[in-house]
Each structure stands twice: as structure tokens, then as C-alpha cells.
Amino acid sequence: MDAMADDGECLRFLTAMQVGDLCSGTVAEVSARGVSVTPDGFPTRPLGRVGSLDVSWRWSVASAVQVGRRITAEVIAVDLDQGCAWLSMAAVENPELWAFLTSLRAGEVLSGRVARIEGFGVFVALDDGPAHPVYPGVGFITIPELSWQRFDAVTDVVAVGQRISCTFLAFDTTNGEARLSLRAMEPDPFHAFADAIAVGERLQGRVTQLVPFGAFVRVADGIEGLVHLRDLGPTPVEAPEEIVQVGDEITVVAREVDRSRRRLSLSLRHALRSR
């Protein structure tokens, strides 16, 4: 078969594929990037590709598959431009879990129990979800999604065994998890705050944290803004400790309110000048 005819057959073969189809074939190559698969029905060349993160949620690529092994995987994307079908072996390895996760919709509220707390987030055992082959829960909340408010430790927000309801954000195909948000269950206090103040307005606040580039000041419940070094005093300073300390009650001026990035810029210098 010449190259043009082969390309035409390849295109017809891939066009017939649909996301969600099961594809069987033989492993042609294994590398750190993933696996190439020669699918049944098109023995000319490997048209299937399994990314390294889609091989298995349990095993490494080298442990899960070898050249010459026959596999079955689910089609997760068809790339006609690249002439390949992207496959997931993890979907077939854990069909109940995959089916559950793909059935979820963004914004859906899910309930469960906090199964484990780590420094990078919280695992949640969902009431209606199956067990995870590796982790203590199929739900996962990253640190930023725990609360709108600043906190020192995850245990300030949740405890192991606590029952919670969260908003579903997305299916993390890399780890086979339902990414969740606890803070999305409450309105964002920054939006209400932004609607209520104007640039140039004077605000009372307490210094909560000193950083090399300035000081954070809490001006309302759950609302903190940054006073940059250049706005701490009437003359330039090299460190915030030269002007303020944690716990100080100060008056600041709102310099900028960025709703999209939830950022509040404050100035102590302008407040001192306008007294």
C-alpha cells in the first residue's frame, strides 16, 4: 500500500472512532511518555497512544505494560491532524470509578466524609462514589479550595471523619479523582466587599503577616489586602518591620480592587498623607 493510500485508510479508521469506544490492540512501544498501540483492524502502524498518566492509576508505566502485550483501552480523544487516537487504559482498569467520574457535572454538589488530611489537600470518601484503588477517597480538595478565608492549618477548616458537602469542579484524569471545592459552597466575600468600597476610601485594619515585599492587612472578615513596601511610609523602607508589626491596628487607603484576581492593594502612606 502506498503512503497516500495508507494515509487515507488511517483517516477513515480514525474517523469511525468515537470517544467512549473501547479499542483493543497490541503494544508497539513503551517509553517515559507513554505507550503506542497498534489497534486491531489497522495493523500497518500504531495509531493508538496512551499518555503516561493514562496507563494506570495504580502502577508505573513499566510495571503496567510491556511491548507485545494485548490491551483494551477507552478512546478519550481522536486527533485527525496528528493521525492518532488517544486512549486510556486506566478507564478499563477501573471501569466503575471511571463511569462514576465521567457522570459528574461541574457545579454538582457531592457529600461525603473527610478520609485523610495532607499538607497538599484533603481526601474525601464520597457517599455515592466507589472506592479508589490507591487513595483513601475518590474526592480531593486542594488547599486553595478549602476556604475563602486565610487559615494556618488545614485542621482549622476540616477534621478527619467530618461530613461535608462540596461542589464538583472537574474530573482529574491524571489521578482518577473528583476535584472538589468546599469554599464554592459559600458566596465569595470579596465580591460583596468590592461592591461596597471605592478606590481612595479609608479603611481600618489589623496587620496579619509581614513578607519581604510588604504587609498584609485584614480590613474585613475574610478580606486581606497588601500594603507594598513603597506604600508603607512617606520615605522608602527596606523591610516592613521598620514601619509595622503583626497585630498593629492601622488605617489604610484602598488603592486598587481587582475583582477577577481577588486582589486588594492598600496604602498606609496615602492614609498618613491624607490625615
C-alpha positions as CSV (number, residue, x, y, z in Angstrom):
1,M,0.0,0.0,0.0
2,D,1.5,3.4,-1.0
3,A,1.8,6.3,1.5
4,M,-1.2,8.3,0.2
5,A,-3.5,5.2,0.3
6,D,-2.2,4.4,3.8
7,D,-3.0,7.9,5.0
8,G,-6.5,7.7,3.6
9,E,-7.1,4.4,5.3
10,C,-5.8,5.8,8.5
11,L,-8.1,8.8,8.3
12,R,-11.1,6.6,7.6
13,F,-10.2,4.3,10.5
14,L,-9.9,7.1,13.0
15,T,-13.0,8.9,11.8
16,A,-15.0,5.9,12.6
17,M,-13.9,6.0,16.2
18,Q,-15.9,7.8,18.9
19,V,-14.9,9.0,22.4
20,G,-16.0,6.3,24.8
21,D,-15.4,3.4,22.4
22,L,-13.3,0.5,23.5
23,C,-10.2,-0.1,21.4
24,S,-8.2,-3.3,21.5
25,G,-4.7,-3.8,20.1
26,T,-1.1,-4.7,20.7
27,V,1.5,-2.6,22.5
28,A,4.2,-1.5,19.9
29,E,6.4,0.8,22.0
30,V,6.8,1.8,25.7
31,S,8.6,5.0,26.7
32,A,8.5,7.5,29.5
33,R,6.0,9.5,27.5
34,G,3.5,6.6,27.3
35,V,2.5,3.7,25.1
36,S,2.0,3.3,21.4
37,V,-0.6,0.8,20.3
38,T,-1.3,-1.0,17.0
39,P,-5.1,-1.3,17.0
40,D,-6.9,-4.3,15.8
41,G,-8.2,-3.7,12.3
42,F,-5.3,-1.4,11.3
43,P,-2.0,-3.4,11.6
44,T,0.0,-1.1,9.3
45,R,1.2,1.3,12.1
46,P,0.4,2.2,15.7
47,L,-2.5,4.7,15.7
48,G,-3.3,4.4,19.4
49,R,-1.4,6.5,22.1
50,V,-1.7,6.1,25.8
51,G,-0.2,9.0,27.8
52,S,1.9,8.0,30.7
53,L,-0.7,9.3,33.1
54,D,-3.5,7.3,31.4
55,V,-1.8,3.9,31.7
56,S,-2.7,3.2,35.2
57,W,-3.7,4.9,38.5
58,R,-2.1,2.1,40.4
59,W,1.1,1.1,38.6
60,S,4.0,2.8,36.8
61,V,4.2,2.5,33.0
62,A,7.0,-0.1,33.2
63,S,5.1,-2.2,35.7
64,A,1.7,-2.0,33.9
65,V,2.6,-2.8,30.3
66,Q,5.2,-4.3,28.0
67,V,5.8,-4.4,24.2
68,G,3.8,-7.2,22.6
69,R,1.1,-7.2,25.3
70,R,-2.5,-7.1,24.1
71,I,-4.5,-4.4,25.8
72,T,-8.0,-2.9,25.8
73,A,-8.4,0.8,26.4
74,E,-11.1,3.5,26.1
75,V,-10.9,6.2,23.4
76,I,-10.7,9.6,25.1
77,A,-9.9,11.7,22.1
78,V,-9.4,11.4,18.3
79,D,-6.8,13.7,16.8
80,L,-7.2,13.6,13.0
81,D,-4.4,16.2,12.5
82,Q,-1.9,14.1,14.3
83,G,-3.4,10.8,12.9
84,C,-3.9,9.1,16.3
85,A,-6.5,8.1,18.8
86,W,-5.7,8.9,22.5
87,L,-6.6,6.1,24.8
88,S,-6.9,5.4,28.5
89,M,-6.0,2.1,30.0
90,A,-6.9,3.4,33.4
91,A,-10.5,3.7,32.3
92,V,-10.7,0.0,31.6
93,E,-8.6,-1.0,34.6
94,N,-11.2,0.8,36.9
95,P,-14.5,0.8,34.9
96,E,-16.7,1.6,37.9
97,L,-14.6,4.5,39.1
98,W,-14.2,5.9,35.5
99,A,-18.0,5.6,34.9
100,F,-18.7,7.4,38.1
101,L,-16.3,10.3,37.5
102,T,-17.4,10.8,33.9
103,S,-21.0,11.0,35.0
104,L,-20.4,14.0,37.2
105,R,-21.1,17.6,36.1
106,A,-19.4,20.8,37.1
107,G,-21.3,22.6,39.8
108,E,-22.9,19.4,41.1
109,V,-23.0,19.1,44.9
110,L,-21.5,16.0,46.4
111,S,-21.4,14.8,50.0
112,G,-19.0,12.6,51.9
113,R,-16.6,12.2,54.8
114,V,-13.1,13.6,55.2
115,A,-10.9,10.5,54.9
116,R,-7.4,11.9,55.2
117,I,-5.8,15.3,55.6
118,E,-2.4,16.0,53.9
119,G,-0.3,19.1,53.6
120,F,-1.3,19.4,50.0
121,G,-5.1,18.9,50.4
122,V,-7.9,16.8,51.7
123,F,-9.2,13.4,50.5
124,V,-12.9,12.8,50.7
125,A,-14.7,9.5,50.6
126,L,-17.9,10.3,48.6
127,D,-21.2,8.8,49.7
128,D,-22.2,7.8,46.2
129,G,-18.7,7.1,44.8
130,P,-16.8,3.8,44.6
131,A,-13.5,3.2,46.4
132,H,-10.3,4.5,44.9
133,P,-7.6,1.9,44.0
134,V,-4.8,4.0,45.5
135,Y,-6.2,6.9,47.6
136,P,-8.4,6.9,50.7
137,G,-11.1,8.8,48.9
138,V,-12.2,9.5,45.3
139,G,-12.8,13.1,46.1
140,F,-10.0,15.6,46.6
141,I,-9.9,19.3,47.7
142,T,-6.8,21.3,47.1
143,I,-5.7,23.8,49.8
144,P,-7.0,27.0,48.0
145,E,-10.4,25.4,47.6
146,L,-10.9,24.8,51.3
147,S,-12.0,28.3,52.3
148,W,-12.2,31.9,51.2
149,Q,-10.6,32.9,54.4
150,R,-6.9,32.7,55.3
151,F,-6.0,29.8,57.7
152,D,-2.9,28.5,59.3
153,A,-3.6,24.7,59.1
154,V,-6.0,22.5,57.2
155,T,-7.3,21.3,60.5
156,D,-8.6,24.8,61.2
157,V,-11.1,24.1,58.4
158,V,-11.9,20.4,58.5
159,A,-11.3,17.3,60.6
160,V,-10.9,13.6,59.7
161,G,-14.3,12.0,59.9
162,Q,-16.2,15.2,59.4
163,R,-19.1,15.1,57.0
164,I,-19.0,17.8,54.3
165,S,-20.8,18.9,51.1
166,C,-18.7,20.2,48.2
167,T,-19.0,21.5,44.7
168,F,-17.7,19.3,41.9
169,L,-15.1,21.1,39.8
170,A,-13.6,18.6,37.4
171,F,-12.6,15.0,36.7
172,D,-8.8,14.8,37.3
173,T,-8.0,12.0,34.8
174,T,-4.3,12.0,36.0
175,N,-5.2,10.6,39.4
176,G,-8.7,9.4,38.9
177,E,-10.2,11.9,41.3
178,A,-13.2,14.2,41.6
179,R,-11.7,17.6,42.2
180,L,-13.9,19.4,44.8
181,S,-14.4,22.8,46.3
182,L,-15.6,23.4,49.8
183,R,-15.3,27.2,49.5
184,A,-17.6,27.2,46.5
185,M,-20.5,26.3,48.8
186,E,-20.3,29.8,50.2
187,P,-20.5,33.2,48.4
188,D,-17.2,34.8,47.8
189,P,-16.9,37.6,50.4
190,F,-14.5,39.5,48.2
191,H,-17.3,40.3,45.7
192,A,-19.6,41.8,48.3
193,F,-16.6,43.8,49.8
194,A,-15.6,45.1,46.3
195,D,-19.2,46.3,45.7
196,A,-19.2,48.2,49.0
197,I,-16.0,50.2,48.8
198,A,-14.4,52.7,46.5
199,V,-10.8,53.4,45.5
200,G,-9.4,56.1,47.8
201,E,-11.6,55.0,50.7
202,R,-10.0,54.9,54.2
203,L,-10.2,51.5,55.9
204,Q,-9.4,50.3,59.4
205,G,-7.4,47.0,59.6
206,R,-5.0,44.8,61.5
207,V,-1.6,43.7,60.2
208,T,-1.7,39.9,59.8
209,Q,1.5,39.0,58.1
210,L,4.8,40.5,57.1
211,V,6.5,39.5,53.9
212,P,9.7,40.8,52.2
213,F,7.7,42.9,49.8
214,G,5.2,44.4,52.3
215,A,2.5,43.7,54.8
216,F,-0.9,42.0,54.7
217,V,-3.7,43.8,56.4
218,R,-7.2,42.3,57.3
219,V,-9.8,45.1,56.6
220,A,-12.9,42.9,56.9
221,D,-13.9,39.4,57.8
222,G,-12.2,37.2,55.3
223,I,-10.7,40.2,53.4
224,E,-7.0,40.9,53.4
225,G,-5.1,43.4,51.2
226,L,-1.4,44.0,50.6
227,V,0.4,47.2,51.5
228,H,3.5,47.1,49.3
229,L,6.8,48.4,50.7
230,R,6.6,51.5,48.6
231,D,3.3,52.4,50.2
232,L,4.2,51.7,53.9
233,G,5.8,55.0,54.7
234,P,6.5,58.5,53.5
235,T,10.1,57.5,52.7
236,P,11.4,54.2,51.2
237,V,12.0,51.4,53.6
238,E,13.8,48.1,53.1
239,A,11.7,45.9,55.4
240,P,8.0,46.2,56.6
241,E,9.2,45.8,60.2
242,E,10.6,49.3,60.0
243,I,7.0,50.6,60.0
244,V,4.6,48.0,61.3
245,Q,4.4,44.8,63.3
246,V,1.9,41.9,63.2
247,G,-1.1,42.8,65.3
248,D,-0.9,46.5,64.7
249,E,-4.2,48.3,64.1
250,I,-3.7,50.8,61.3
251,T,-5.6,53.0,58.9
252,V,-5.0,52.4,55.2
253,V,-6.4,53.7,51.8
254,A,-7.8,51.4,49.1
255,R,-5.5,51.9,46.1
256,E,-6.8,49.2,43.8
257,V,-9.6,46.5,43.8
258,D,-9.1,43.7,41.3
259,R,-12.3,41.5,41.3
260,S,-11.1,39.0,38.8
261,R,-7.9,38.1,40.7
262,R,-9.4,38.8,44.2
263,R,-6.6,41.3,45.0
264,L,-6.8,44.4,47.2
265,S,-4.0,46.9,47.1
266,L,-3.7,49.2,50.1
267,S,-1.6,52.2,51.1
268,L,-0.5,53.3,54.6
269,R,1.5,56.2,53.0
270,H,-1.6,57.7,51.4
271,A,-3.6,57.3,54.7
272,L,-0.9,59.2,56.6
273,R,-0.7,61.9,54.0
274,S,-4.5,62.5,54.0
275,R,-4.9,62.8,57.7
